[in-house]
Amino acid sequence: MSMSVTIKLKKDVVELAEKMVKLGIAKSRSHAINMMIEQGIKEVRKEVEFWENVYTGVEELKRTGFVVSHGKLSELLYKERAER
């Protein structure tokens, strides 16, 4: 099912979509942008799943009364996210 949404894109993304159409990789700019999204969405899904698991784990720790004694949890999470 297709839906229509208006969005602003960076110039280089539009130019890439136009090149994809010109080279016959995509039928239209819309098709090209959908291809870019679909190829990138796998990585985004992994990132979202990771953070959902982190938040679920944190909530579970809160429910059990766990207290982070060293106070470095935010730093550890920040480093993990930066590495991804």
CYANA upper distance limits for C-alpha pairs under 8 A (distance plus 0.5 A):
  9 LEU  CA     13 VAL  CA      6.93
  9 LEU  CA     14 VAL  CA      7.22
 10 LYS  CA     14 VAL  CA      7.19
 11 LYS  CA     15 GLU  CA      6.68
 12 ASP  CA     16 LEU  CA      6.54
 13 VAL  CA     17 ALA  CA      6.70
 13 VAL  CA     33 ILE  CA      8.48
 14 VAL  CA     18 GLU  CA      6.69
 14 VAL  CA     29 ARG  CA      8.00
 15 GLU  CA     19 LYS  CA      6.76
 16 LEU  CA     20 MET  CA      6.72
 17 ALA  CA     21 VAL  CA      6.88
 17 ALA  CA     28 SER  CA      8.43
 17 ALA  CA     29 ARG  CA      5.67
 17 ALA  CA     30 SER  CA      8.41
 17 ALA  CA     32 ALA  CA      5.67
 17 ALA  CA     33 ILE  CA      6.66
 18 GLU  CA     22 LYS  CA      6.65
 18 GLU  CA     28 SER  CA      8.34
 18 GLU  CA     29 ARG  CA      6.43
 18 GLU  CA     32 ALA  CA      8.41
 19 LYS  CA     23 LEU  CA      6.53
 20 MET  CA     24 GLY  CA      6.66
 20 MET  CA     25 ILE  CA      5.45
 20 MET  CA     26 ALA  CA      6.03
 20 MET  CA     29 ARG  CA      8.26
 20 MET  CA     32 ALA  CA      6.85
 21 VAL  CA     25 ILE  CA      6.33
 21 VAL  CA     26 ALA  CA      5.32
 21 VAL  CA     27 LYS  CA      6.30
 21 VAL  CA     28 SER  CA      6.14
 21 VAL  CA     29 ARG  CA      6.94
 21 VAL  CA     32 ALA  CA      7.53
 25 ILE  CA     32 ALA  CA      8.12
 26 ALA  CA     31 HIS  CA      6.26
 26 ALA  CA     32 ALA  CA      5.62
 27 LYS  CA     31 HIS  CA      6.49
 27 LYS  CA     32 ALA  CA      7.77
 28 SER  CA     32 ALA  CA      6.66
 29 ARG  CA     33 ILE  CA      6.59
 30 SER  CA     34 ASN  CA      6.65
 31 HIS  CA     35 MET  CA      6.70
 32 ALA  CA     36 MET  CA      6.84
 33 ILE  CA     37 ILE  CA      6.70
 34 ASN  CA     38 GLU  CA      6.53
 35 MET  CA     39 GLN  CA      6.61
 36 MET  CA     40 GLY  CA      6.66
 37 ILE  CA     41 ILE  CA      6.19
 38 GLU  CA     42 LYS  CA      7.73
 40 GLY  CA     44 VAL  CA      7.12
 41 ILE  CA     45 ARG  CA      6.46
 42 LYS  CA     46 LYS  CA      6.88
 43 GLU  CA     47 GLU  CA      6.81
 44 VAL  CA     48 VAL  CA      6.64
 45 ARG  CA     49 GLU  CA      6.52
 46 LYS  CA     50 PHE  CA      6.61
 47 GLU  CA     51 TRP  CA      6.86
 48 VAL  CA     52 GLU  CA      6.54
 49 GLU  CA     53 ASN  CA      6.69
 50 PHE  CA     54 VAL  CA      6.81
 51 TRP  CA     55 TYR  CA      6.60
 52 GLU  CA     56 THR  CA      6.52
 53 ASN  CA     57 GLY  CA      6.52
 54 VAL  CA     58 VAL  CA      6.66
 55 TYR  CA     59 GLU  CA      6.59
 56 THR  CA     60 GLU  CA      6.70
 57 GLY  CA     61 LEU  CA      6.71
 58 VAL  CA     62 LYS  CA      6.69
 59 GLU  CA     63 ARG  CA      6.70
 60 GLU  CA     64 THR  CA      6.83
 61 LEU  CA     65 GLY  CA      6.74
 61 LEU  CA     66 PHE  CA      5.64
 61 LEU  CA     67 VAL  CA      8.31
 62 LYS  CA     66 PHE  CA      6.33
 62 LYS  CA     67 VAL  CA      8.18
 68 VAL  CA     72 LYS  CA      8.33
 68 VAL  CA     73 LEU  CA      7.74
 72 LYS  CA     76 LEU  CA      6.73
 73 LEU  CA     77 LEU  CA      6.65
 74 SER  CA     78 TYR  CA      6.52
 75 GLU  CA     79 LYS  CA      6.68
 76 LEU  CA     80 GLU  CA      6.70
 77 LEU  CA     81 ARG  CA      6.68
 78 TYR  CA     82 ALA  CA      6.64
 79 LYS  CA     83 GLU  CA      6.75
 80 GLU  CA     84 ARG  CA      7.14
